[in-house]
Amino acid sequence: MLCFRVLRNGRHLTTAGVPDFGVLSTMLTWVRRPHDESNACPELTLHVGGSVGREHREHLTWRNVNIRAGDVLTVEVREDLEAEPPRERRVDEEAGLDEVARLQLKKKNLEDWLAEVNEELRGRCAA
């Protein structure tokens, strides 16, 4: 099995891998937005995750950690290691649904989102 062995400053963080078919990723993300707390303190995170299952509907997370400037990150691509179990597994709510049920779920989620937007708009107009 192909694995990603991830180290920070020479110390082991995780060894992630998926058997057979799936997705394996290591993402380093920096975020600084103008109108929230990230303006003064940008977010710098490392995410090691992936997905497996039919249509990649089960999402896996091995690590999701904050990183600081100066950290040295190493990702070794290895075939001679065993993967650690993921710390988190989440099955997509659409898993196992037929197309009509999937569309109905999407409609419900959009209606819920629209209700939240309308509530926020009402709150801003009242202010």
C-alpha positions in Angstrom: 0.0 0.0 0.0 1.2 3.5 -0.8 1.6 5.6 2.3 2.4 9.2 3.2 4.7 9.4 6.2 4.4 13.0 7.5 6.9 14.6 9.9 7.1 18.1 11.4 10.5 19.3 12.5 11.8 15.7 12.2 9.1 14.3 14.5 6.6 11.8 13.3 3.0 13.1 12.9 1.3 10.3 11.1 1.5 7.6 8.4 -1.6 7.7 6.2 -2.6 5.2 3.5 -5.7 3.8 1.8 -5.9 0.2 0.5 -6.9 -0.5 -3.1 -8.9 2.5 -4.4 -9.3 5.9 -2.9 -7.8 9.3 -2.4 -4.9 10.3 -0.2 -3.9 13.9 0.3 -1.6 16.2 2.4 -2.6 19.9 2.3 -0.8 22.8 3.7 -3.1 25.9 3.9 -2.5 29.5 4.8 -5.5 31.8 5.2 -5.7 35.5 6.0 -9.0 37.3 5.5 -9.6 41.0 5.8 -12.7 41.0 8.2 -12.2 38.3 10.8 -9.6 37.2 13.4 -7.4 35.7 10.7 -6.5 39.3 9.7 -4.4 39.7 12.8 -3.4 36.0 13.2 -3.4 34.1 9.8 -4.3 30.5 9.9 -1.7 28.0 8.9 -2.8 24.3 9.0 -1.7 20.9 7.8 -4.4 18.4 6.9 -3.6 14.8 6.1 -6.7 13.0 4.9 -8.4 11.1 2.1 -11.5 9.2 1.1 -12.5 5.6 0.3 -15.5 3.6 -0.6 -17.8 3.6 -3.6 -17.7 7.0 -5.1 -15.3 8.1 -2.3 -18.1 8.7 0.1 -16.2 7.9 3.3 -13.9 10.8 4.3 -10.8 10.1 6.5 -8.7 12.4 8.6 -5.3 11.3 10.1 -4.1 14.8 11.2 -5.3 18.4 11.2 -2.8 20.5 13.0 -1.7 24.1 13.3 1.7 24.9 11.8 4.0 27.9 12.6 6.4 29.8 10.4 9.7 28.0 10.5 8.3 24.5 10.8 9.9 22.0 8.5 7.4 19.6 7.0 8.4 16.4 5.3 6.2 14.0 3.3 7.7 10.7 2.5 6.0 8.6 -0.1 6.5 5.0 0.9 5.3 1.5 0.0 7.1 -0.3 2.8 5.0 1.0 5.7 1.7 0.2 7.3 -0.8 3.0 7.6 -2.1 4.1 11.0 -5.8 4.1 11.5 -7.4 7.5 10.7 -8.4 9.6 13.7 -11.7 10.4 12.1 -14.0 8.7 9.7 -17.1 10.4 8.3 -19.6 8.9 5.8 -21.1 11.4 3.4 -24.8 11.8 4.1 -25.5 11.0 0.4 -23.9 7.6 0.6 -26.3 4.8 -0.5 -29.0 7.2 -1.7 -30.5 6.8 -5.2 -30.6 9.9 -7.5 -34.1 11.0 -6.4 -33.3 10.8 -2.7 -29.9 12.6 -3.3 -31.7 15.4 -5.1 -34.3 15.6 -2.3 -31.5 15.8 0.3 -29.8 18.6 -1.7 -33.1 20.5 -1.9 -33.6 20.2 1.8 -30.1 21.5 2.5 -30.6 24.4 0.1 -33.9 25.3 1.8 -32.2 25.2 5.2 -29.4 27.4 3.9 -31.9 29.8 2.4 -33.8 30.0 5.7 -30.5 30.9 7.5 -29.7 33.6 4.9 -33.2 35.1 5.2 -32.9 35.2 9.0 -29.6 36.9 8.7 -31.0 39.4 6.3 -34.0 40.1 8.6 -31.5 40.7 11.5 -29.4 43.1 9.5 -32.4 45.1 8.2 -33.7 45.4 11.8 -30.4 46.8 13.0 
